[in-house]
Amino acid sequence: MGYRLHGPTLKEKTMQNTKCVRVAQRFNIGGNERFTLIAGPCAIESEAMTMEVAEYLRKTCEELGINLVFKSSYDKANRSSIKSPRGVGIEKGLSILQKVKAELDIPVITDVHETWQCAPVGEVVDMIQIPAFLSRQTDLLVAAARTGKIVNVKKGQFMAPWDMKNVITKLEEAGTEQILLCERGSSFGYNNLVVDMTGLVEMRSYGYPVVFDATHSVQKPGGQGSSTGGNREMVPPLMRAALAVGVDAIFAEVHPDPDHAFSDGPNQLRMDNIRDILLKAIEIDTIIKRQ
């Protein structure tokens, strides 16, 4: 009596609140808070476009009562083709992110690809992101953890939800509990991804906040031969489904002209559509969090 053979029930996993991760001493991700939006253009293409999107997102999120973390990449190291544009580079990219942070008063996040990048990136950003393909790289996880910044780890497309327990252990043993786990779809045959919504429940049961990457989840990696395809029309329904299951943050790539973006154009959201998408997202999140 009193012993449980199979761990927490599904209901207990679903209803469990996570730890709260504090962002820039301003707001929490996790617990039972309204979802945070992590958003911005996939790549930093120019200072002007980056500032345009950041300002629009800040204004929209302030009006809707959503906490915002601005995301964009200084280098897209994982491209289908060697000829694909990659971004502005680490020095210029961090300078632009610092401007977003200082002038617009928004916390910022960007991704790293090599261990040496963690220290300079950690001097600027509030959160460091580990790309999905690198989510098992021990040295990179340890280097990110040692910056003292929040670490958002995207679950590899080749990993099961329970594989993320090992990621958590690596980060904890490197000295941090400032951890977010991010779902971005799983490989399903060639050039296709699917989202297992039960994986969101499973990962959230480990005690750390879960992020749903709504735009990368509709990618078709390499689906256009020398570039990645996608289907942005599927982003809102997947986002709503994830919020209905229960997540702590939504990740979304947003661009003023995604059809001409440096990268991930087919799955980036159009900037002028984001407000309506977020209004529906709030309704669902509010119902779930009230439970």
Rosetta silent file (secondary structure, phi, psi, omega in degrees, C-alpha in Angstrom):
SEQUENCE: MGYRLHGPTLKEKTMQNTKCVRVAQRFNIGGNERFTLIAGPCAIESEAMTMEVAEYLRKTCEELGINLVFKSSYDKANRSSIKSPRGVGIEKGLSILQKVKAELDIPVITDVHETWQCAPVGEVVDMIQIPAFLSRQTDLLVAAARTGKIVNVKKGQFMAPWDMKNVITKLEEAGTEQILLCERGSSFGYNNLVVDMTGLVEMRSYGYPVVFDATHSVQKPGGQGSSTGGNREMVPPLMRAALAVGVDAIFAEVHPDPDHAFSDGPNQLRMDNIRDILLKAIEIDTIIKRQ
SCORE:     score description
SCORE:     0.000 S_00000001
   1 L     0.000  141.394  179.044    0.000    0.000    0.000 S_00000001
   2 L    89.544  -14.114  178.885    1.195    3.502   -0.806 S_00000001
   3 L   -93.207  144.705  178.208    3.542    2.292   -3.558 S_00000001
   4 L  -117.111  125.706 -174.113    2.987    3.189   -7.197 S_00000001
   5 L   -78.484  -29.586 -168.715    4.276    0.775   -9.799 S_00000001
   6 L  -121.807   20.239  176.943    4.160    2.981  -12.871 S_00000001
   7 L    76.713 -166.191 -177.149    4.933    6.530  -11.714 S_00000001
   8 L   -61.497  146.465  174.814    2.614    9.563  -12.042 S_00000001
   9 L   -74.466  165.465  178.439   -0.680    9.104  -13.813 S_00000001
  10 H   -59.719  -40.676  179.371   -1.410   10.984  -17.026 S_00000001
  11 H   -61.488  -42.172 -179.903   -3.789   13.279  -15.118 S_00000001
  12 H   -66.262  -39.725  177.261   -1.092   14.092  -12.582 S_00000001
  13 H   -62.461  -42.604 -176.805    1.435   14.778  -15.336 S_00000001
  14 H   -66.736  -39.097 -173.758   -1.002   17.040  -17.159 S_00000001
  15 H   -86.625  -10.320 -174.078   -2.000   19.041  -14.082 S_00000001
  16 L   -67.490  134.360  171.629    1.517   19.395  -12.649 S_00000001
  17 L   -86.148  149.202 -179.245    2.984   22.889  -12.435 S_00000001
  18 L   -94.896  175.441  167.682    6.637   23.305  -13.340 S_00000001
  19 L   -62.584  157.656  174.794    9.432   25.236  -11.744 S_00000001
  20 E   -99.718  128.946  175.291    9.457   28.925  -12.572 S_00000001
  21 E  -102.762  121.855 -175.303   12.369   30.206  -14.628 S_00000001
  22 E   -86.686  126.024 -177.640   12.954   33.918  -14.018 S_00000001
  23 E  -104.430  115.114  174.256   13.712   35.990  -17.116 S_00000001
  24 L    53.328   30.928 -179.264   15.816   39.134  -16.645 S_00000001
  25 L    56.017   30.845 -175.666   14.371   39.610  -13.140 S_00000001
  26 L  -123.542  -41.112 -178.600   11.120   40.661  -14.808 S_00000001
  27 E  -154.714  164.803 -178.975    8.765   37.721  -15.333 S_00000001
  28 E  -104.494  146.554  163.213    8.520   33.958  -14.983 S_00000001
  29 E  -109.159  125.970 -179.752    8.204   31.193  -17.524 S_00000001
  30 E   114.654 -167.778 -175.134    6.503   28.190  -15.971 S_00000001
  31 L    67.353 -123.001  176.711    4.338   27.533  -12.946 S_00000001
  32 L  -129.486   30.612 -177.244    0.847   28.462  -14.009 S_00000001
  33 L   -77.770  158.278  170.600    1.663   31.724  -15.759 S_00000001
  34 L   -57.356  148.310 -178.611    0.284   32.826  -19.125 S_00000001
  35 L   -58.545  145.053  172.083    2.487   31.562  -21.938 S_00000001
  36 E   -92.849  144.989  175.706    5.528   33.609  -22.884 S_00000001
  37 E  -100.397  123.490  171.940    6.167   34.361  -26.555 S_00000001
  38 E  -108.048  111.594 -168.837    9.685   33.730  -27.875 S_00000001
  39 E  -154.560  158.465  177.245    9.662   35.245  -31.350 S_00000001
  40 E   158.943  177.546  178.580   11.471   37.110  -34.073 S_00000001
  41 L   -68.061  147.012 -177.952   12.838   36.593  -37.587 S_00000001
  42 L   -52.537  -51.647 -178.186   14.736   33.345  -38.118 S_00000001
  43 E  -120.318  148.848  171.082   17.946   35.137  -39.091 S_00000001
  44 L   -75.551  108.114 -177.765   19.273   38.620  -38.447 S_00000001
  45 L   -94.848  -34.026  177.364   19.225   39.961  -41.991 S_00000001
  46 L  -162.573  160.192  177.616   19.773   43.635  -41.183 S_00000001
  47 H   -64.446  -41.647 -176.050   19.587   45.963  -38.215 S_00000001
  48 H   -63.020  -47.058 -179.049   16.614   47.835  -39.674 S_00000001
  49 H   -66.882  -39.259  179.560   14.469   44.738  -40.239 S_00000001
  50 H   -61.411  -45.998 -179.899   15.385   43.277  -36.850 S_00000001
  51 H   -66.246  -36.276  178.801   14.406   46.474  -35.046 S_00000001
  52 H   -60.941  -48.960 -178.557   11.176   46.702  -37.069 S_00000001
  53 H   -67.333  -42.221 -179.375   10.046   43.218  -36.055 S_00000001
  54 H   -61.595  -42.880  179.911   11.170   43.634  -32.446 S_00000001
  55 H   -66.199  -40.770  179.109    9.282   46.902  -32.068 S_00000001
  56 H   -64.140  -44.651  179.629    6.131   45.456  -33.628 S_00000001
  57 H   -64.345  -41.133  178.967    6.250   42.386  -31.382 S_00000001
  58 H   -60.838  -47.574 -179.135    6.862   44.502  -28.286 S_00000001
  59 H   -62.011  -44.751 -178.795    3.898   46.749  -29.034 S_00000001
  60 H   -63.997  -46.340 -177.920    1.609   43.803  -29.827 S_00000001
  61 H   -67.823  -35.809  176.134    2.598   41.806  -26.751 S_00000001
  62 H   -62.755  -43.091  179.856    2.231   44.822  -24.461 S_00000001
  63 H   -64.957  -32.919 -175.572   -1.295   45.400  -25.772 S_00000001
  64 H   -95.314   -6.711  179.631   -2.218   41.727  -25.308 S_00000001
  65 L    74.809   37.002  179.454   -0.533   41.220  -21.945 S_00000001
  66 L  -113.241  133.028  173.357    1.990   38.631  -23.151 S_00000001
  67 L   -73.897  139.516 -173.762    5.598   38.488  -21.946 S_00000001
  68 E  -122.336  136.636  165.303    8.041   38.589  -24.864 S_00000001
  69 E  -120.355  124.979 -177.027   11.557   37.304  -25.445 S_00000001
  70 E   -86.519  132.706 -178.295   12.989   38.413  -28.790 S_00000001
  71 E  -127.252  133.540  167.331   14.817   35.766  -30.821 S_00000001
  72 L  -159.904  158.231 -172.911   16.917   35.923  -33.945 S_00000001
  73 E  -108.764  134.528  176.140   20.101   34.167  -35.123 S_00000001
  74 L   -79.662  -19.659  179.630   23.380   35.793  -36.079 S_00000001
  75 L  -150.296  125.921  173.464   24.378   32.633  -37.983 S_00000001
  76 L   -97.729   87.981 -173.168   22.293   29.847  -39.498 S_00000001
  77 L   -73.970  -24.559 -178.067   24.966   27.165  -39.430 S_00000001
  78 L  -100.990   90.277 -179.920   22.625   24.318  -40.393 S_00000001
  79 L  -117.839  152.805  178.698   21.618   25.038  -43.989 S_00000001
  80 L   -66.220  -37.718 -175.781   20.542   22.704  -46.788 S_00000001
  81 L  -122.814  144.881  176.816   22.966   24.297  -49.251 S_00000001
  82 L   -65.821  -18.714 -179.443   26.443   25.754  -48.806 S_00000001
  83 L   -88.988   -5.329 -178.631   25.240   28.670  -50.959 S_00000001
  84 L   -70.539  140.251  177.095   22.360   29.591  -48.627 S_00000001
  85 L   -64.408  144.263 -173.567   22.714   32.927  -46.764 S_00000001
  86 L  -115.077  -15.518 -178.253   23.572   32.448  -43.100 S_00000001
  87 L   124.899 -167.135 -170.521   23.204   35.845  -41.446 S_00000001
  88 L   -96.820   -5.161 -179.033   25.399   38.729  -40.350 S_00000001
  89 L    92.993  163.980 -170.036   27.886   36.872  -38.134 S_00000001
  90 H   -68.381  -41.810 -176.303   28.433   36.804  -34.402 S_00000001
  91 H   -65.208  -52.534 -179.818   30.015   40.234  -33.860 S_00000001
  92 H   -68.345  -38.467 -179.130   27.473   42.257  -35.812 S_00000001
  93 H   -62.501  -44.206  178.976   24.613   40.012  -34.724 S_00000001
  94 H   -67.226  -33.217  176.598   25.321   40.433  -31.020 S_00000001
  95 H   -62.992  -41.306  179.072   25.624   44.190  -31.519 S_00000001
  96 H   -68.849  -41.907  177.506   22.127   44.264  -33.061 S_00000001
  97 H   -63.612  -36.743  176.419   20.671   42.073  -30.307 S_00000001
  98 H   -63.436  -36.404  178.273   22.239   44.379  -27.722 S_00000001
  99 H   -67.347  -42.263  175.827   20.495   47.305  -29.409 S_00000001
 100 H   -57.239  -46.731 -177.729   17.138   45.486  -29.292 S_00000001
 101 H   -64.132  -44.806 -174.741   17.672   44.788  -25.607 S_00000001
 102 H   -77.233  -46.500 -172.872   18.803   48.304  -24.691 S_00000001
 103 H   -82.544  -31.843 -177.801   16.570   50.484  -26.863 S_00000001
 104 H  -105.165   -5.607  176.404   13.368   48.432  -26.775 S_00000001
 105 L    58.199   49.962  179.432   13.834   46.950  -23.278 S_00000001
 106 L  -121.707  132.705  170.521   13.147   43.371  -24.398 S_00000001
 107 L   -61.410  149.138 -176.203   14.958   40.241  -23.147 S_00000001
 108 E  -129.532  155.258  177.464   16.756   38.482  -26.000 S_00000001
 109 E  -139.939  145.487  170.633   17.775   34.944  -26.957 S_00000001
 110 E  -147.089  169.038 -176.776   19.934   33.519  -29.714 S_00000001
 111 E  -101.852  158.534  178.238   21.415   30.131  -30.538 S_00000001
 112 L  -122.695  154.605 -178.437   24.959   28.837  -30.330 S_00000001
 113 L  -124.988  -20.364  179.763   26.653   26.158  -32.403 S_00000001
 114 L  -134.468  154.015 -173.618   30.128   25.846  -30.892 S_00000001
 115 H   -60.303  -36.793 -175.962   31.376   25.920  -27.310 S_00000001
 116 H   -66.254  -20.847 -178.926   33.509   29.052  -27.776 S_00000001
 117 H   -73.805  -22.179 -171.944   30.424   31.055  -28.753 S_00000001
 118 H   -62.042  -43.515 -176.911   28.741   30.601  -25.370 S_00000001
 119 H   -63.562  -52.847  179.029   30.871   33.087  -23.425 S_00000001
 120 H   -65.569  -35.864  177.432   30.502   36.105  -25.781 S_00000001
 121 H   -65.323  -41.024 -179.212   26.841   35.312  -26.424 S_00000001
 122 H   -63.894  -21.210  177.825   26.223   35.007  -22.680 S_00000001
 123 L   -73.903  -17.124 -175.831   27.535   38.551  -22.172 S_00000001
 124 L  -110.519  -47.340 -168.156   24.646   39.932  -24.258 S_00000001
 125 L   -86.463  167.102  174.265   21.625   37.654  -24.137 S_00000001
 126 L   -96.766  -22.934 -179.116   19.246   36.637  -21.359 S_00000001
 127 E  -141.466  142.865  175.873   18.760   33.122  -22.727 S_00000001
 128 E  -111.041  136.335 -179.001   20.917   30.782  -24.815 S_00000001
 129 E  -109.591  134.221  175.854   19.332   28.354  -27.248 S_00000001
 130 E  -100.335  118.939  179.714   20.741   24.936  -28.154 S_00000001
 131 L   -61.118  154.298 -175.369   19.714   23.869  -31.693 S_00000001
 132 H   -58.430  -44.109 -177.552   17.893   20.567  -32.057 S_00000001
 133 H   -66.432  -13.995 -177.798   20.658   18.835  -33.985 S_00000001
 134 H  -110.887   12.023 -171.025   23.098   19.710  -31.162 S_00000001
 135 L   -69.490  -13.485  176.597   20.881   18.814  -28.213 S_00000001
 136 L  -100.745   -0.699 -174.873   23.029   15.792  -27.267 S_00000001
 137 L   -75.381  102.016 -173.043   26.354   17.653  -27.497 S_00000001
 138 H   -57.977  -48.125 -176.650   27.628   17.456  -23.929 S_00000001
 139 H   -61.996  -37.227  179.731   30.374   20.081  -24.214 S_00000001
 140 H   -69.174  -42.362  177.098   27.997   22.608  -25.753 S_00000001
 141 H   -60.989  -44.386 -179.090   25.378   22.039  -23.050 S_00000001
 142 H   -64.438  -44.005  179.608   27.986   22.410  -20.315 S_00000001
 143 H   -62.552  -40.514  178.084   29.426   25.592  -21.833 S_00000001
 144 H   -65.580  -42.877 -179.620   25.948   27.118  -22.118 S_00000001
 145 H   -61.599  -38.053 -175.244   25.084   26.182  -18.535 S_00000001
 146 L   -72.131  -11.144  174.885   28.273   27.756  -17.198 S_00000001
 147 L   -72.369  -18.732 -176.207   27.307   31.177  -18.563 S_00000001
 148 L    82.890    0.569  179.553   24.617   31.367  -15.867 S_00000001
 149 L   -87.050  161.172  172.185   22.012   32.213  -18.496 S_00000001
 150 E   -62.190  139.290  179.321   18.733   30.383  -19.064 S_00000001
 151 E  -116.672  117.943  176.432   19.288   27.509  -21.495 S_00000001
 152 E  -100.997  113.261 -176.592   16.513   26.598  -23.930 S_00000001
 153 E  -105.445  120.546  175.232   17.225   23.172  -25.441 S_00000001
 154 E   -81.003  126.954  179.070   15.372   22.116  -28.551 S_00000001
 155 L   -65.394  128.972  179.127   14.656   18.397  -28.521 S_00000001
 156 L   -57.456  144.748  179.043   16.374   16.713  -31.446 S_00000001
 157 L   -61.917  -15.383 -176.373   14.101   15.544  -34.243 S_00000001
 158 L  -103.453    6.105 -173.845   15.626   12.100  -33.649 S_00000001
 159 L  -110.066  147.151  171.731   15.013   12.015  -29.887 S_00000001
 160 L   -82.546  156.126  179.057   12.173   10.675  -27.753 S_00000001
 161 H   -53.903  -40.633 -177.450   10.716   12.948  -25.069 S_00000001
 162 H   -71.462  -15.027  173.830   12.235   10.826  -22.298 S_00000001
 163 H   -64.965  -21.056 -178.880   15.691   11.256  -23.855 S_00000001
 164 H   -70.917  -13.503  174.237   15.548   14.829  -22.569 S_00000001
 165 H   -60.086  -38.921  179.045   16.072   13.527  -19.031 S_00000001
 166 H   -67.918  -34.270  175.573   19.736   13.056  -19.934 S_00000001
 167 H   -63.160  -45.600  178.635   19.887   16.623  -21.238 S_00000001
 168 H   -58.636  -45.592 -179.216   18.472   17.873  -17.942 S_00000001
 169 H   -60.645  -42.813  178.452   21.044   15.864  -15.979 S_00000001
 170 H   -60.083  -44.615 -178.468   23.927   17.287  -18.013 S_00000001
 171 H   -68.324  -42.702  179.378   22.747   20.857  -17.436 S_00000001
 172 H   -62.815  -43.296 -179.174   22.063   20.330  -13.734 S_00000001
 173 H   -71.001  -18.947  174.057   25.467   18.743  -13.176 S_00000001
 174 L   -85.332   -3.260  170.383   27.035   21.691  -15.014 S_00000001
 175 L   108.446   15.772  179.562   25.482   23.950  -12.388 S_00000001
 176 L  -131.189  146.128  167.290   22.171   25.274  -13.685 S_00000001
 177 L  -120.230   16.415  175.874   18.473   24.738  -13.104 S_00000001
 178 L   -89.342   77.824 -167.990   17.588   27.588  -15.464 S_00000001
 179 E  -127.356  136.332  169.289   16.298   25.162  -18.084 S_00000001
 180 E  -123.283  140.851  176.963   13.618   25.185  -20.768 S_00000001
 181 E  -110.092  130.603 -172.339   12.758   22.154  -22.902 S_00000001
 182 E  -120.809  128.536  175.154   11.559   22.857  -26.428 S_00000001
 183 E   -95.399  129.637  179.561    9.552   20.619  -28.769 S_00000001
 184 L  -135.939   25.741  177.210   10.021   21.242  -32.515 S_00000001
 185 L    94.379  156.918 -179.595    8.674   18.092  -34.124 S_00000001
 186 E  -121.351  145.614  179.461   10.059   14.615  -34.783 S_00000001
 187 E   -60.377  134.103 -179.265   11.323   13.112  -38.033 S_00000001
 188 L  -137.115   89.530 -173.726    8.637   11.095  -39.797 S_00000001
 189 L    73.191 -156.134 -178.065   10.011    9.515  -42.917 S_00000001
 190 L   -90.432  136.326  172.666   11.827   11.733  -45.401 S_00000001
 191 L    56.247   33.474 -179.492   11.426   15.548  -45.412 S_00000001
 192 L  -148.459  148.802  176.772    8.596   15.525  -42.900 S_00000001
 193 E  -127.488  149.763  170.978    8.009   16.224  -39.222 S_00000001
 194 E  -130.780  157.863  177.534    5.169   15.363  -36.883 S_00000001
 195 L  -112.543  121.999  174.577    4.360   16.591  -33.379 S_00000001
 196 L   -92.515  104.198 -176.150    3.516   14.071  -30.687 S_00000001
 197 H   -64.106  -25.445  177.644    1.389   16.092  -28.277 S_00000001
 198 H   -67.421  -24.083  177.239    1.820   13.448  -25.577 S_00000001
 199 H   -64.773  -31.364  176.603    5.513   14.327  -25.609 S_00000001
 200 H   -63.258  -43.236  178.199    4.666   17.792  -24.298 S_00000001
 201 H   -63.780  -44.837 -178.868    2.952   16.221  -21.305 S_00000001
 202 H   -61.132  -49.162 -177.963    5.848   13.822  -20.762 S_00000001
 203 H   -65.715  -36.694 -179.271    8.543   16.515  -20.871 S_00000001
 204 H   -66.829  -25.672  179.864    6.578   18.856  -18.632 S_00000001
 205 L   -69.385  -11.551  179.013    6.373   16.113  -16.007 S_00000001
 206 L   -80.401   -4.690  171.542   10.157   16.434  -15.524 S_00000001
 207 L   101.102   -6.588  179.861    9.554   19.694  -13.679 S_00000001
 208 L  -109.448  151.237 -179.729   10.914   22.253  -16.131 S_00000001
 209 L   -60.427  147.880 -179.238    8.913   24.604  -18.373 S_00000001
 210 E  -115.068  134.709  177.875    8.168   23.400  -21.890 S_00000001
 211 E  -107.138  136.756  172.589    8.311   25.533  -25.030 S_00000001
 212 E  -106.441  119.315  178.384    6.424   24.613  -28.184 S_00000001
 213 E   -87.132   97.455 -171.725    8.196   25.662  -31.381 S_00000001
 214 L   -75.472  -27.268 -175.311    5.205   26.208  -33.630 S_00000001
 215 L   -90.324  -40.730  176.783    7.037   27.265  -36.785 S_00000001
 216 H   -68.375  -22.786 -179.470    9.882   24.741  -36.981 S_00000001
 217 H   -69.130  -15.225  177.973    7.331   22.001  -36.338 S_00000001
 218 H  -105.783   12.172  175.483    5.836   22.613  -39.797 S_00000001
 219 E   -65.287  156.720  165.846    9.189   22.473  -41.599 S_00000001
 220 E  -125.323   87.444 -172.254    9.925   20.028  -44.367 S_00000001
 221 L   -55.832  124.596 -178.905   13.715   19.747  -43.951 S_00000001
 222 L    66.396   13.995 -172.144   15.402   19.766  -47.342 S_00000001
 223 L   -69.592  -12.516  177.822   11.952   19.535  -48.873 S_00000001
 224 L  -112.794   26.422  178.167   12.787   21.922  -51.709 S_00000001
 225 L    83.282  -83.567 -179.316   16.015   20.223  -52.695 S_00000001
 226 L   -98.347    8.457  176.775   18.574   22.898  -51.867 S_00000001
 227 L  -151.346  166.796 -177.866   16.387   24.564  -49.231 S_00000001
 228 L   -87.950  137.461  175.479   13.892   23.708  -46.525 S_00000001
 229 E   -96.729 -171.933 -179.749   10.169   23.762  -47.213 S_00000001
 230 E   172.754  178.812 -177.267    7.273   24.191  -44.828 S_00000001
 231 L  -144.510   89.412 -174.308    3.623   25.028  -44.400 S_00000001
 232 H   -65.430  -20.312  179.472    2.941   28.138  -42.345 S_00000001
 233 H   -63.990  -21.487 -179.230   -0.838   27.625  -42.613 S_00000001
 234 H   -87.602   -6.328 -178.386   -0.451   24.736  -40.151 S_00000001
 235 H   -63.590  -51.655 -177.983    1.269   26.872  -37.494 S_00000001
 236 H   -59.292  -44.763  178.606   -1.882   28.293  -35.805 S_00000001
 237 H   -63.272  -38.491  177.741   -3.676   24.930  -35.412 S_00000001
 238 H   -67.266  -38.768  177.531   -0.570   23.268  -33.975 S_00000001
 239 H   -60.872  -44.947  179.646   -0.024   26.215  -31.639 S_00000001
 240 H   -64.359  -39.916  179.568   -3.600   25.981  -30.389 S_00000001
 241 H   -63.174  -43.421 -179.717   -3.278   22.226  -29.898 S_00000001
 242 H   -64.670  -40.549  178.249   -0.091   22.608  -27.849 S_00000001
 243 H   -65.491  -34.965  178.067   -1.645   25.294  -25.660 S_00000001
 244 H   -68.021  -33.584  175.528   -4.652   23.053  -25.094 S_00000001
 245 H   -71.535  -38.868  178.627   -2.344   20.275  -23.920 S_00000001
 246 L   117.862  100.690  174.641   -0.484   22.736  -21.706 S_00000001
 247 L  -133.631  169.166 -173.364    2.833   24.497  -22.419 S_00000001
 248 L  -105.430  -18.356  178.792    4.672   27.402  -20.848 S_00000001
 249 E  -153.757  153.171  175.252    5.964   29.266  -23.889 S_00000001
 250 E  -116.161  129.641  174.976    5.403   29.489  -27.625 S_00000001
 251 E  -103.416  130.397 -179.746    8.309   29.866  -30.027 S_00000001
 252 E  -149.146  133.726  174.256    7.469   31.403  -33.406 S_00000001
 253 E   -86.618  131.479 -173.980    9.492   32.850  -36.243 S_00000001
 254 E  -130.577  133.303 -173.869    7.994   36.128  -37.471 S_00000001
 255 E  -144.906  142.781  178.813    9.028   38.068  -40.565 S_00000001
 256 L   -69.388  -24.903 -179.289    7.598   41.074  -42.458 S_00000001
 257 L  -146.716   71.527 -171.392    8.095   39.302  -45.810 S_00000001
 258 H   -60.534  -27.059 -179.634    8.726   35.597  -45.168 S_00000001
 259 H   -67.058  -13.955  177.684    8.640   34.608  -48.835 S_00000001
 260 H  -120.884   23.438 -179.680   11.876   36.560  -49.267 S_00000001
 261 L   -73.631  155.921  175.815   13.508   35.644  -45.951 S_00000001
 262 L   -58.964  -40.199 -174.366   17.124   34.439  -45.711 S_00000001
 263 L  -150.430  154.879  175.249   15.951   31.173  -44.151 S_00000001
 264 L    57.105   27.469 -179.702   12.829   29.248  -43.124 S_00000001
 265 H   -54.529  -46.849 -175.538   10.604   31.425  -45.293 S_00000001
 266 H   -63.648  -20.564 -179.511    7.888   28.785  -45.906 S_00000001
 267 H  -113.196   -0.245  175.777    7.265   28.273  -42.195 S_00000001
 268 L   -77.477  145.738  177.672    7.758   31.794  -40.811 S_00000001
 269 E   -81.993  145.236  174.047    4.626   33.718  -39.839 S_00000001
 270 E   -72.963  134.404 -175.183    3.791   36.987  -41.538 S_00000001
 271 H   -56.527  -38.567 -176.121    4.247   39.825  -39.092 S_00000001
 272 H   -77.153   -1.316  176.090    0.863   41.361  -39.858 S_00000001
 273 H  -101.372  -10.941 -168.294   -0.904   38.085  -38.963 S_00000001
 274 H   -67.087  -32.914 -177.926    0.646   37.556  -35.551 S_00000001
 275 H   -62.684  -48.654 -179.507   -1.856   39.625  -33.545 S_00000001
 276 H   -63.224  -38.113  178.613   -4.893   37.589  -34.614 S_00000001
 277 H   -63.581  -42.584 -178.452   -3.006   34.333  -34.007 S_00000001
 278 H   -69.447  -34.141  178.201   -2.045   35.438  -30.494 S_00000001
 279 H   -59.653  -43.904  177.733   -5.591   36.519  -29.626 S_00000001
 280 H   -67.789  -37.556 -179.962   -6.847   32.973  -30.219 S_00000001
 281 H   -62.690  -40.117  179.750   -3.853   31.550  -28.371 S_00000001
 282 H   -61.772  -42.213 -178.794   -4.653   33.630  -25.275 S_00000001
 283 H   -58.856  -45.982 -178.755   -8.217   32.341  -25.169 S_00000001
 284 H   -68.165  -45.372 -178.495   -7.091   28.716  -25.123 S_00000001
 285 H   -60.834  -39.226 -179.276   -4.236   29.285  -22.681 S_00000001
 286 H   -64.010  -43.171  178.725   -6.537   31.104  -20.270 S_00000001
 287 H   -60.985  -46.731 -176.549   -9.037   28.222  -20.222 S_00000001
 288 H   -66.682  -44.566 -176.895   -6.315   25.627  -19.602 S_00000001
 289 H   -69.268  -26.432  176.914   -4.463   27.598  -16.927 S_00000001
 290 H   -68.414  -22.559  178.605   -7.703   28.242  -15.019 S_00000001
 291 L   -71.014    0.000    0.000   -8.030   24.494  -14.561 S_00000001
